[in-house]
Structure formats: C-alpha cells, structure tokens
Amino acid sequence: MRSIKITVVVFLTVCTFLFFMSACGKEQAKPNGKKGEVSSQLNPVLSIQQRNDGIYVLAVLENHSNHTVTLSFNSSKMFDVAITDSSKKEVFRHSKGVNYEKKQEDVHINAGASHIWKTKWKLSAANKKAGIYRVNATFLPDEISPGSLRTESLSVEEVLTLQGGSEETKNNSFRNIYFSGKDGTYKVSGEARVFEGSFVYSVSDGHNIFIEKNEQIVEGGPDWAPFSFEVHIKKEDLPINGTLMLELFYYSPKNGEKSDTLAVPLQSFK
C-alpha cells in the first residue's frame, strides 16, 4: 500500500513539473505581436495650412512608444510629399528637382515626442484651382531601431479642398478658406467679415441638407476675422455617388435672403 502511495506522489510531482515546463515553453514561444513593428511605435500625421503664398505641409512622425526610436537614413532625402488632383494628376512633389546628398544621418525621436519635416506648395491666391486634392507624405528611413522596418506604415494621406482664386476674389464676405479631412469628418477654417460677426454654413449633396448651423466670430464687418469649425456627417448619410458641397453665407438683415454665398466641393464619392 505504501508503495502505491509513493508511486502516486511521484506521478503527480512529475505531471506538475511537466505542466510547469510546458507553460514556460509556451510563454517563451509567445509571439511579440506588434511590439517591434513601426506601426506600433510611430504614428504619421499630416498638418496642412493654407496661406496667401501657398500650401504649407507639415509631415510629422509621433513616437507613441515608451523608449527613444532612431531612424537611420542613407541620404538627405528623409521624406517626400506628393499632391494630386481629382484626376490623379500630380500637381506638386517636394523632391522634384532637388539634388539629394548621399550621407548617413540619424534622427532620434524621444518617447512621447515627435519630429517634423516641412514643405511648401507655392501657389498664389489668383492661381488656385478649385477642386479636391490628395496630399500624401512618405517617410524614407533605411533602418529603424528598435523595431522592424515596415514602409507601408510610414505614409499618411489627407484630403485637401481648394476654392478657386477667381471666385474668392469676387466674394466680399469669405476668404482664405481651407478644408481637410474625409469620409464624414472635416475641418474648415478661413476668414470672414459679416454683419455682427454672424454667418451660416450648410452641407448638402445637392438633394439633402445634412447640416445648417450658425457660426459666430469675434468681430463683425468691416474687419476680417478668423473662424474654424468641424463638420461631422454620419457615414450612412454619405452619398454613394455624388459630391458633398459646403456653403458659407449670411442672411441679409435687410430682406432675410442668403447673401454672398460661397459654395465649395467638400468631397466627391464614386
């Protein structure tokens, strides 16, 4: 009987040991997931600013990890920005005509910090062509440490909508309009000079009006004052085929009718 008890104890002990070793093996063999991937460390961001002398693009890499990330480049070409119109024709490329130097250079981005590269699309207000443009930024390191290099994770795209210069000069109440965003979420900014600093914006697809809201700016006419607001449209309301149009206007205090309407395409869907 004693022999049987000893055998059982030894058997249970061996089973416990084997289970423990198996669990440790599984833990050691457990994949690291996305820990070493660029996409889990660096978040690419575009900031687009419209000014009188052109479109300013800030290409940013944000370090979301808890350690310093080092990007190594084999030339002075660290990034590129391309802008295409609605027909996919390239209207601007940062690297076009630039002679880059072959040299080794590292960029260190501390934990929680970011690194910014800048470029400018020289474009006067008179030469602006109304339409929807796509702005794409690509970052071009040859090596990244720590982590693996996944180039598809180091690019970002934003939609830019421009109002034509000729129409802007004809409008007395709105100017320097800038749009960014896509698929129902948009940021709009610009300048306005309207009676008592109040104007209205609406968004429609030519058939349905999704939004109509009042905006109040700091100063009323005749002074120009900046404004900015965000537009949010439910995805189920977005047109399958069509164009979202933004209208800026104010209601005349004399007759209550729309005045100085500025209509711009916000985004086209096909």
PyMOL commands that set and color helices and strands:
alter all, ss='L'
color gray80, all
select helices_A, chain A and resi 2-29+38-41+125-127+151-153+165-170+195-197+235-237
alter helices_A, ss='H'
color red, helices_A
select strands_A, chain A and resi 42-51+54-63+69-75+79-84+90-93+102-109+114-122+131-139+143-145+155-162+174-182+185-192+198-204+209-216+225-232+242-251+258-269
alter strands_A, ss='S'
color yellow, strands_A
deselect
rebuild
show_as cartoon
